Structure formats: structure tokens, C-alpha cells
């Protein structure tokens, strides 16, 4: 009548459950160069990861500058236009700036984070100005 789950199946179920329960949901926009000076590291060019996957923190995660250097896993979950998100694509970004004082303007204001052009284009169609994201430190 009832099937008993194997230990491996049960383990995978809990891993998936825990993975989804630790993430937050927010919004992301994008910004283009110039990226310097940044709110975290000034004019230091070595602040950017070699992948160019970085972001400016919005007010919700800025934490009075404590966000500087934090790494987040980010994925696009939806947008106003269908098929904006690139399916099954996640990125790891580094916070290097504060969105409110970034040199370059964001494509949309008031977002959780403002992704570099490269980061945004890796998870979403760059014709979009704003996407909904799932992110996890």
C-alpha cells in the first residue's frame, strides 16, 4: 500500500527542501560601465572578480556597508515579459558597490541588487530592465 522511501531518496528530498528554504526573493536591475569608483573599494580595480559577475547592493541588503565582499547565488525566476529568464542558470556574484551611490545609473531603481551587465546577461535577456530573482548568501 505505501512504499517506503530509500535513505538516499529521503536524503535528496531533504537537500532539495533545505535548498529552497534558505533563499530570499527580490528584484534586480543592471548597470553598465564605468563601475569605478565603487562604494566598497573605491578605485581599486582588483575588486572585480575575473568572471565580471558582480553587483551593487540595494538598500535591503546593503547593511551599512557590511554587504561589501559578500557572495550571493542568484537566479532569475520571472519578469514582466515571458521568456526573459534563462532557464536553469544561476550565478555567483560579489557585492562591490552600493546601488544608491553607484557611478552608473541602474536600469531600474529600488531593486534588491544591481547586477553588472555580464551578470545580468548570464541569467536574463538584457532587453529587460528589471527581473525577479531568488538569491542566497
C-alpha positions as CSV (number, residue, x, y, z in Angstrom):
1,X,0.0,0.0,0.0
2,X,2.7,2.5,1.0
3,X,6.1,2.5,-0.4
4,X,9.0,3.1,1.9
5,X,11.4,5.7,0.7
6,X,15.0,4.6,0.5
7,X,17.5,6.5,2.6
8,X,19.1,8.1,-0.5
9,X,15.7,9.3,-1.8
10,X,14.8,10.7,1.6
11,X,18.2,12.5,1.8
12,X,17.8,14.0,-1.7
13,X,14.3,15.2,-0.7
14,X,15.6,17.0,2.4
15,X,18.5,18.6,0.5
16,X,16.1,20.0,-2.1
17,X,13.8,21.2,0.6
18,X,16.6,22.9,2.5
19,X,18.0,24.4,-0.7
20,X,14.7,26.2,-1.4
21,X,14.0,27.3,2.1
22,X,17.2,29.3,2.5
23,X,16.8,31.6,-0.5
24,X,15.3,35.1,-0.5
25,X,13.3,36.6,-3.3
26,X,13.9,40.1,-4.6
27,X,14.4,42.2,-7.7
28,X,17.5,43.0,-9.8
29,X,18.3,45.6,-12.5
30,X,21.5,46.1,-14.3
31,X,24.2,48.7,-14.8
32,X,27.0,49.4,-17.3
33,X,30.5,50.8,-17.0
34,X,32.0,52.8,-15.6
35,X,32.0,50.9,-12.3
36,X,34.7,52.9,-10.6
37,X,34.9,54.3,-8.0
38,X,32.7,51.8,-6.1
39,X,31.1,52.3,-2.7
40,X,33.1,49.3,-1.3
41,X,36.6,49.5,-2.6
42,X,37.0,53.0,-4.2
43,X,39.2,53.0,-7.3
44,X,40.8,49.6,-6.7
45,X,40.5,47.7,-10.0
46,X,41.3,44.3,-8.4
47,X,37.9,44.4,-6.5
48,X,36.1,42.9,-9.5
49,X,36.1,39.1,-9.9
50,X,37.7,37.8,-13.1
51,X,34.3,36.5,-14.2
52,X,32.8,40.0,-14.1
53,X,29.9,38.6,-12.1
54,X,29.4,41.4,-9.5
55,X,26.7,43.7,-8.2
56,X,25.8,46.8,-6.3
57,X,23.7,46.2,-3.2
58,X,20.3,47.8,-2.8
59,X,19.1,49.3,0.5
60,X,17.6,45.9,1.5
61,X,20.9,44.1,1.7
62,X,23.4,47.0,2.0
63,X,23.6,46.7,5.8
64,X,25.6,49.9,6.2
65,X,28.4,48.6,4.1
66,X,28.6,45.2,5.7
67,X,27.4,43.7,2.3
68,X,30.8,44.6,0.7
69,X,32.5,41.4,-0.4
70,X,29.5,39.2,0.2
71,X,28.9,36.5,-2.3
72,X,25.4,35.5,-3.4
73,X,24.0,32.8,-5.6
74,X,21.4,34.5,-7.9
75,X,18.9,33.2,-10.4
76,X,16.2,34.8,-12.4
77,X,12.8,33.5,-11.6
78,X,10.4,35.8,-13.6
79,X,10.0,39.0,-15.4
80,X,7.2,41.1,-16.9
81,X,8.0,39.8,-20.3
82,X,7.7,36.0,-20.8
83,X,10.9,34.1,-21.6
84,X,13.2,36.8,-20.1
85,X,14.9,34.4,-17.7
86,X,17.5,32.0,-19.0
87,X,16.2,28.6,-17.6
88,X,18.3,26.7,-15.1
89,X,21.0,29.4,-15.0
90,X,22.4,30.5,-11.6
91,X,25.4,32.7,-11.0
92,X,27.6,33.6,-8.0
93,X,28.1,37.4,-7.7
94,X,30.2,39.5,-5.4
95,X,28.9,42.8,-3.9
96,X,31.3,45.6,-4.8
97,X,29.2,48.7,-4.6
98,X,26.2,50.5,-3.1
99,X,23.4,51.0,-5.7
100,X,22.3,54.4,-4.3
101,X,25.8,55.9,-4.9
102,X,26.9,53.9,-7.9
103,X,28.6,56.0,-10.6
104,X,26.5,54.4,-13.4
105,X,22.7,54.5,-13.2
106,X,20.7,51.4,-12.8
107,X,18.2,50.3,-15.4
108,X,15.5,50.4,-12.7
109,X,15.6,51.9,-9.2
110,X,14.8,50.5,-5.8
111,X,15.9,46.9,-6.6
112,X,17.5,44.4,-4.2
113,X,20.6,44.4,-6.2
114,X,22.0,45.9,-9.4
115,X,23.9,43.4,-11.5
116,X,26.8,44.1,-13.8
117,X,26.0,43.8,-17.5
118,X,27.8,40.5,-17.6
119,X,26.0,39.1,-14.6
120,X,22.5,40.2,-15.8
121,X,23.1,38.9,-19.3
122,X,24.1,35.5,-17.9
123,X,20.7,34.9,-16.2
124,X,18.3,37.0,-18.3
125,X,17.7,38.7,-21.6
126,X,19.4,42.1,-21.5
127,X,16.5,43.8,-23.1
128,X,14.7,43.6,-19.8
129,X,15.2,46.4,-17.3
130,X,14.0,44.5,-14.2
131,X,13.8,40.9,-13.2
132,X,12.6,39.0,-10.1
133,X,15.4,36.9,-8.5
134,X,16.0,34.3,-6.0
135,X,19.2,34.9,-4.1
136,X,21.1,33.2,-1.3
137,X,24.3,34.2,0.5
